[in-house]
Amino acid sequence: MKPELKKLLVLNLPYLLFVYLFAKCGQAYRLAAGADASAK
């Protein structure tokens, strides 16, 4: 792996993890049973 690519990946990894985590939370909320927000 090129050093430039490795440095770029290491610097941006925390942001990618947060994006992945919140995307999964949003997906779980959308797929949860319930007709509206109060029922979820």
C-alpha positions as CSV (number, residue, x, y, z in Angstrom):
1,M,0.0,0.0,0.0
2,K,1.3,3.4,-0.9
3,P,2.2,5.6,2.1
4,E,0.0,8.5,0.8
5,L,-3.0,6.2,0.6
6,K,-2.4,4.7,4.0
7,K,-2.1,8.1,5.6
8,L,-5.3,9.3,3.9
9,L,-7.2,6.2,5.1
10,V,-5.9,6.4,8.7
11,L,-6.9,10.1,8.9
12,N,-10.4,9.6,7.5
13,L,-11.2,6.3,9.3
14,P,-13.0,7.8,12.3
15,Y,-15.3,9.8,10.0
16,L,-16.1,6.7,8.0
17,L,-16.9,4.7,11.1
18,F,-19.3,7.5,12.4
19,V,-21.0,7.7,9.0
20,Y,-21.4,3.9,8.9
21,L,-22.8,3.8,12.5
22,F,-25.3,6.6,12.0
23,A,-26.4,5.1,8.6
24,K,-27.1,1.8,10.4
25,C,-29.1,3.6,13.1
26,G,-31.1,5.4,10.6
27,Q,-31.9,2.2,8.7
28,A,-32.9,0.5,11.9
29,Y,-35.2,3.4,12.7
30,R,-36.8,3.3,9.3
31,L,-37.3,-0.4,9.3
32,A,-38.7,-0.5,12.9
33,A,-42.4,-1.6,13.2
34,G,-44.8,1.2,13.9
35,A,-47.0,3.6,11.9
36,D,-45.5,6.8,13.2
37,A,-42.7,8.1,15.4
38,S,-44.7,7.7,18.7
39,A,-45.3,4.0,17.9
40,K,-41.6,3.2,17.3
